């Protein structure tokens, strides 16, 4: 909605360390980032960034591993 109606072109995803629903928030975030980058229905997927909000209140950037072709 944000990209189509609001004109945004970047995606920022934030998970938090204390999420009881996830075993490893960083691993889940990596998977989400890859799915977003590979989504052909989104108009803009060039800038997709992810962060984990730590218990100390900091944001730690998570970068997914890219498969070599």
C-alpha angles and dihedrals in degrees: 000000000000094000097041100041103020101040097234116155104187132069124213120184124189127191123180127229095232096057106140091196094064130062094206115009092196093055092047090048091052090053091048092050092052091049091050094048090050095047110114093190093068114085094214125037101145094100112043115152133174135199137185114219104222129216087251092058098255129126115234114196116229120203121194119230112250119222114238114238 
